């Protein structure tokens, strides 16, 4: 079958080119007397629609560490993280979300096989341009029940954590929640595989001890070696004894 040819009509430059106007720029002044369409965040808030795609929530017990969320994320905003809570390492890694990259598409929520990763309607996260507050944009989400409790108590749709502290030496992270609760955990490493420091050491194999040799042979060999040594040195002592005996013979000849 032959393909039909398609012809495109191009508008002439006379119709495309616009003539300069001195009145249109001044028409923007009319918006000075109208109410603004935007809101002043965080001083003003708008109640979001039901099931609005806001911040993430995570049920740590349901999470199996499959990394489906990290693979499907178009912005590469999710990194699997190994955590330690109350001195015990979590069995599986959990997603750590960077809101500096996240586009809130919620593909990660849709692909989660266990429903551990979810979202909530809260959406406001502002800082005072302080470097310490930038830690708020990179976090491991908290349990949905706790997030929902904070959201319903304040109803201002703000981030549930007031401050996040990260100790670079101990790798300890501290969440200061808005209701006064403090939550701590430690980061052990990143990736799907557990970090080398957290891997259990394999049990040492018992080494086979060499069979002990009979002690009687050693004891029997030692006295034989001692007895042989004096027998070798005996001929050296004989000439000395002869030399001691010769001087008295000469003395007897002189007396004669």
C-alpha positions as CSV (number, residue, x, y, z in Angstrom):
1,X,0.0,0.0,0.0
2,X,1.2,3.4,-0.9
3,X,1.4,6.1,1.8
4,X,-0.6,9.2,1.1
5,X,1.4,12.4,0.9
6,X,0.5,15.0,3.4
7,X,1.0,18.7,2.7
8,X,1.3,21.2,5.5
9,X,0.2,24.8,5.1
10,X,2.5,27.4,6.6
11,X,1.1,30.7,7.6
12,X,2.8,33.7,6.0
13,X,5.0,36.0,8.1
14,X,2.6,38.8,7.8
15,X,0.0,37.0,9.9
16,X,2.5,35.6,12.4
17,X,4.4,38.8,13.0
18,X,2.7,41.1,15.5
19,X,2.7,44.8,15.4
20,X,4.1,46.6,18.4
21,X,1.5,48.0,20.8
22,X,2.0,50.7,23.5
23,X,-1.4,50.1,25.2
24,X,-1.1,46.3,26.1
25,X,1.7,46.6,28.6
26,X,-0.3,49.1,30.6
27,X,-3.3,46.7,30.7
28,X,-1.5,44.7,33.5
29,X,-2.2,47.5,35.9
30,X,-5.7,46.4,36.3
31,X,-4.5,43.3,38.3
32,X,-3.3,45.6,41.1
33,X,-6.8,46.2,42.2
34,X,-7.8,42.5,42.2
35,X,-7.3,39.9,45.0
36,X,-4.3,37.7,44.5
37,X,-4.8,34.2,43.2
38,X,-1.9,32.7,45.2
39,X,-1.7,32.2,49.0
40,X,1.0,33.3,51.4
41,X,2.5,30.0,52.6
42,X,2.9,29.2,55.6
43,X,0.7,32.1,56.9
44,X,-2.3,31.0,54.8
45,X,-3.4,27.5,54.1
46,X,-6.0,25.8,51.9
47,X,-7.6,22.5,52.9
48,X,-6.4,20.0,50.3
49,X,-8.8,17.6,48.5
50,X,-9.3,14.1,49.8
51,X,-6.5,11.7,48.9
52,X,-4.3,14.6,47.8
53,X,-0.8,13.4,46.9
54,X,1.2,14.9,49.8
55,X,4.1,13.7,52.0
56,X,4.9,10.0,52.3
57,X,4.2,7.6,55.1
58,X,5.8,4.2,55.8
59,X,4.9,1.2,57.8
60,X,8.3,-0.2,58.8
61,X,6.9,-3.6,59.7
62,X,5.3,-4.2,56.3
63,X,8.3,-2.9,54.3
64,X,10.2,-5.9,52.8
65,X,13.0,-3.8,51.2
66,X,12.3,-4.9,47.6
67,X,13.4,-1.5,46.2
68,X,10.5,-1.4,43.7
69,X,9.9,2.2,44.8
70,X,13.5,3.1,44.1
71,X,13.5,1.5,40.7
72,X,10.3,3.1,39.4
73,X,11.1,6.6,40.8
74,X,11.6,8.9,37.7
75,X,13.5,11.5,39.7
76,X,15.8,9.0,41.5
77,X,14.7,10.5,44.8
78,X,14.5,7.2,46.8
79,X,17.5,5.4,48.4
80,X,17.3,2.2,50.3
81,X,18.7,2.6,53.8
82,X,19.7,0.1,56.5
83,X,18.6,1.3,60.0
84,X,19.2,0.4,63.6
85,X,16.5,1.1,66.2
86,X,17.1,0.5,69.9
87,X,20.3,-1.4,69.2
88,X,18.6,-3.8,66.8
89,X,19.2,-3.7,63.0
90,X,16.0,-3.8,60.8
91,X,15.6,-7.0,58.9
92,X,15.1,-5.1,55.6
93,X,16.3,-1.7,54.2
94,X,13.7,1.1,54.1
95,X,13.3,3.9,51.6
96,X,14.8,7.3,52.3
97,X,13.1,10.0,50.3
98,X,14.7,13.3,49.1
99,X,12.1,16.0,48.7
100,X,14.5,18.1,46.9
101,X,14.1,15.7,44.0
102,X,10.7,14.2,44.5
103,X,7.9,15.2,42.1
104,X,5.1,13.6,44.2
105,X,3.9,11.4,41.3
106,X,3.3,8.6,43.8
107,X,4.5,5.9,41.4
108,X,6.4,4.5,44.4
109,X,3.1,4.1,46.3
110,X,1.3,2.4,43.4
111,X,4.1,-0.2,42.9
112,X,4.6,-1.1,46.6
113,X,3.6,-4.8,46.8
114,X,2.8,-4.8,50.5
115,X,1.2,-1.4,50.8
116,X,3.9,-0.2,53.3
117,X,4.5,3.0,51.5
118,X,1.7,5.5,51.4
119,X,0.9,9.2,51.3
120,X,-1.1,11.7,53.2
121,X,-2.7,15.1,52.5
122,X,-0.2,17.3,54.3
123,X,2.0,19.2,51.8
124,X,3.6,22.3,53.4
125,X,7.3,22.2,54.1
126,X,9.1,25.6,54.6
127,X,12.5,26.6,56.1
128,X,14.2,29.8,57.1
129,X,17.1,29.2,54.7
130,X,19.3,27.7,57.5
131,X,21.6,24.9,56.5
132,X,20.6,22.7,59.5
133,X,16.9,22.8,58.4
134,X,17.8,21.2,55.0
135,X,17.8,17.8,56.8
136,X,14.0,18.0,56.8
137,X,14.0,17.4,53.0
138,X,15.7,14.0,53.3
139,X,14.0,11.6,55.6
140,X,12.7,8.1,56.2
141,X,8.9,8.4,56.5
142,X,7.1,7.7,59.8
143,X,4.2,5.4,60.5
144,X,0.9,6.5,58.8
145,X,-1.1,6.4,62.1
146,X,1.4,8.7,63.8
147,X,1.4,11.1,60.8
148,X,-2.4,11.1,60.7
149,X,-2.6,11.8,64.5
150,X,-0.4,14.9,64.1
151,X,-2.3,16.1,61.0
152,X,-5.7,15.9,62.7
153,X,-4.5,17.6,65.8
154,X,-3.1,20.7,64.0
155,X,-5.0,20.8,60.7
156,X,-2.5,23.1,59.1
157,X,-1.2,20.5,56.6
158,X,2.5,21.1,57.6
159,X,5.4,18.6,57.8
160,X,5.1,16.5,61.0
161,X,8.7,16.9,62.0
162,X,10.0,20.2,63.4
163,X,13.7,19.4,63.4
164,X,16.0,16.6,62.3
165,X,19.4,16.2,63.8
166,X,22.1,14.0,62.1
167,X,25.3,13.1,64.0
168,X,28.0,12.5,61.3
169,X,30.2,10.6,63.7
170,X,27.7,8.1,65.1
171,X,25.3,8.3,62.1
172,X,22.4,8.8,64.6
173,X,19.3,10.6,63.4
174,X,16.9,12.3,65.7
175,X,13.3,13.3,64.8
176,X,11.7,16.0,66.9
177,X,8.0,15.6,66.1
178,X,5.5,18.5,66.4
179,X,3.7,16.8,69.3
180,X,6.9,16.8,71.4
181,X,7.8,13.1,70.8
182,X,11.4,12.3,70.0
183,X,12.3,9.4,67.7
184,X,15.9,8.1,67.2
185,X,17.5,5.6,64.9
186,X,21.0,5.0,63.4
187,X,21.9,4.7,59.7
188,X,24.1,1.7,59.1
189,X,24.5,1.9,55.3
190,X,22.8,2.3,52.0
191,X,21.8,-0.2,49.2
192,X,19.9,-3.5,49.0
193,X,22.6,-5.6,50.6
194,X,23.4,-5.2,54.3
195,X,26.5,-3.3,55.1
196,X,29.7,-5.2,55.9
197,X,29.8,-4.0,59.5
198,X,26.3,-5.4,60.1
199,X,26.8,-8.8,58.5
200,X,27.0,-11.7,61.0
201,X,30.5,-13.2,61.2
202,X,30.6,-16.8,60.1
203,X,31.3,-19.3,62.8
204,X,35.0,-20.4,63.0
205,X,35.6,-23.9,61.9
206,X,37.2,-26.2,64.5
207,X,40.8,-26.8,63.6
208,X,41.9,-30.4,63.8
209,X,44.6,-30.8,66.5
210,X,47.7,-32.9,65.5
211,X,48.0,-36.2,67.2
212,X,50.2,-36.1,70.2
213,X,53.4,-38.1,69.9
214,X,54.2,-40.6,72.6
215,X,56.3,-39.1,75.3
216,X,58.2,-42.3,76.0
217,X,60.2,-42.2,72.8
218,X,61.4,-38.6,73.5
219,X,62.5,-39.5,77.0
220,X,64.3,-42.6,75.8
221,X,66.1,-40.7,73.1
222,X,67.5,-38.0,75.4
223,X,69.5,-40.2,77.8
224,X,71.1,-42.0,74.9
225,X,72.4,-38.8,73.5
226,X,73.9,-37.8,76.9
227,X,75.6,-41.1,77.3
228,X,77.3,-40.9,73.9
229,X,78.8,-37.5,74.5
230,X,81.1,-38.5,77.4
231,X,82.3,-41.7,75.5
232,X,83.5,-39.5,72.6
233,X,85.5,-37.2,74.9
234,X,87.2,-40.0,76.9
235,X,90.2,-40.4,74.5
236,X,91.0,-36.7,74.9
237,X,91.5,-37.2,78.7
238,X,93.9,-40.1,78.3
239,X,96.9,-38.2,77.0
240,X,96.5,-35.6,79.7
241,X,96.8,-38.4,82.3
242,X,99.9,-39.7,80.6
243,X,101.4,-36.3,80.6
244,X,100.9,-36.0,84.3
245,X,102.6,-39.3,84.9
246,X,105.8,-38.5,83.0
247,X,107.4,-35.8,85.3
248,X,107.8,-38.2,88.3
249,X,109.8,-40.6,86.1
250,X,112.4,-37.9,85.3
251,X,112.7,-37.1,89.0
252,X,113.6,-40.7,89.8
253,X,116.4,-40.7,87.2
254,X,118.0,-37.6,88.8
255,X,118.0,-39.3,92.2
256,X,119.9,-42.2,90.8
